Amino acid sequence: MTPVTIMNFTGIYESETFYRHESVRWLDCRRIKGTNCYCDEEAERELAELIAPYPPSGIHFIDSGNYHYMTKLWTDKLTAPFDLILIDHHPDIQPSLFEELLSCGCWVNRVLDSNPFLCKVILLGASDQLAASIPAKRRDKVIAFNETSFLSEATWRGFLNTHAPHPVYLSIDKDVLASSQVLTNWDQGHFTLKTLNRLLRILASSNQIIGADICGECPASVQTILDSSVLDQDDRVNSALLKVLEQPGLF
């Protein structure tokens, strides 16, 4: 059975059910301060120690997009060449506002700068504007397929022909989905769940995936303002993604 890890930063997963049939590893992150959006040096050390006993393989649920920097910590554990495939409305390649802080907006930059085993980053579904703003100095290692391009079947063929020659670590932010599919706490794209599942099936059939993480939970504070259907959407989407990623032999 594929290992499933729940990283409990906010308690939101306690209200969901998608994992109830799984053998799940719960990691309590709520006691660690300095983690929301920006992860300070002490918090980064504590989180690295928390995940130290566990391999990067399997599926990691890492809460809202505020904690997407956890992908950097999980991929720090890889010790052989790999490619990072990021499905996200945002490329997360912003310059760091504070050099000593890891953040949900700069973590890809940090991985590119610090991980000697990272060979290539393939961005799928980023907004057209943000994909176009990727710095020129990064384009030797970063390939971007923006959101609009996936409206063309030619792009799908190009994507299929984009070879990731190394094992893949896969990171998914649910903000790539339209707000009609799920609600996150960041601005969102326009993918349907059907489109996202199609991407995942292609990746699963053509690449060795060594680990994956999923973020994009809608914070409980936002759900309280709205209604319980927001939580139901999160739960259904997580269940659908887990089903695709748990295909036999994928990890």
Secondary structure in CASP SS format (residue, H / E / C, confidence):
PFRMAT SS
TARGET T0000
AUTHOR 0000-0000-0000
METHOD secondary structure of the structure
MODEL  1
M C 1.00
T C 1.00
P C 1.00
V E 1.00
T E 1.00
I E 1.00
M E 1.00
N E 1.00
F C 1.00
T C 1.00
G C 1.00
I H 1.00
Y H 1.00
E H 1.00
S H 1.00
E C 1.00
T C 1.00
F C 1.00
Y C 1.00
R C 1.00
H C 1.00
E C 1.00
S C 1.00
V E 1.00
R E 1.00
W E 1.00
L E 1.00
D E 1.00
C C 1.00
R C 1.00
R C 1.00
I C 1.00
K C 1.00
G C 1.00
T C 1.00
N C 1.00
C C 1.00
Y E 1.00
C E 1.00
D C 1.00
E H 1.00
E H 1.00
A H 1.00
E H 1.00
R H 1.00
E H 1.00
L H 1.00
A H 1.00
E H 1.00
L H 1.00
I H 1.00
A C 1.00
P C 1.00
Y C 1.00
P C 1.00
P C 1.00
S C 1.00
G C 1.00
I E 1.00
H E 1.00
F E 1.00
I C 1.00
D C 1.00
S C 1.00
G H 1.00
N H 1.00
Y H 1.00
H C 1.00
Y C 1.00
M H 1.00
T H 1.00
K H 1.00
L H 1.00
W H 1.00
T H 1.00
D C 1.00
K C 1.00
L C 1.00
T C 1.00
A C 1.00
P C 1.00
F E 1.00
D E 1.00
L E 1.00
I E 1.00
L E 1.00
I E 1.00
D C 1.00
H C 1.00
H C 1.00
P C 1.00
D C 1.00
I C 1.00
Q C 1.00
P C 1.00
S C 1.00
L C 1.00
F C 1.00
E C 1.00
E C 1.00
L C 1.00
L E 1.00
S E 1.00
C C 1.00
G C 1.00
C C 1.00
W H 1.00
V H 1.00
N H 1.00
R H 1.00
V H 1.00
L H 1.00
D H 1.00
S H 1.00
N C 1.00
P C 1.00
F C 1.00
L E 1.00
C E 1.00
K E 1.00
V E 1.00
I E 1.00
L E 1.00
L E 1.00
G E 1.00
A E 1.00
S C 1.00
D H 1.00
Q H 1.00
L H 1.00
A H 1.00
A H 1.00
S C 1.00
I C 1.00
P C 1.00
A H 1.00
K H 1.00
R H 1.00
R C 1.00
D C 1.00
K C 1.00
V E 1.00
I E 1.00
A E 1.00
F E 1.00
N E 1.00
E C 1.00
T H 1.00
S H 1.00
F H 1.00
L H 1.00
S C 1.00
E H 1.00
A H 1.00
T H 1.00
W H 1.00
R H 1.00
G H 1.00
F H 1.00
L H 1.00
N H 1.00
T C 1.00
H C 1.00
A C 1.00
P C 1.00
H C 1.00
P C 1.00
V E 1.00
Y E 1.00
L E 1.00
S E 1.00
I E 1.00
D E 1.00
K H 1.00
D H 1.00
V H 1.00
L E 1.00
A C 1.00
S C 1.00
S C 1.00
Q C 1.00
V C 1.00
L C 1.00
T C 1.00
N C 1.00
W C 1.00
D C 1.00
Q C 1.00
G C 1.00
H C 1.00
F E 1.00
T C 1.00
L H 1.00
K H 1.00
T H 1.00
L H 1.00
N H 1.00
R H 1.00
L H 1.00
L H 1.00
R H 1.00
I H 1.00
L H 1.00
A H 1.00
S H 1.00
S H 1.00
N C 1.00
Q C 1.00
I E 1.00
I E 1.00
G E 1.00
A E 1.00
D E 1.00
I E 1.00
C E 1.00
G C 1.00
E C 1.00
C C 1.00
P C 1.00
A H 1.00
S H 1.00
V H 1.00
Q H 1.00
T H 1.00
I H 1.00
L C 1.00
D C 1.00
S H 1.00
S H 1.00
V H 1.00
L H 1.00
D H 1.00
Q H 1.00
D H 1.00
D H 1.00
R H 1.00
V H 1.00
N H 1.00
S H 1.00
A H 1.00
L H 1.00
L H 1.00
K H 1.00
V H 1.00
L H 1.00
E C 1.00
Q C 1.00
P C 1.00
G C 1.00
L C 1.00
F C 1.00
END
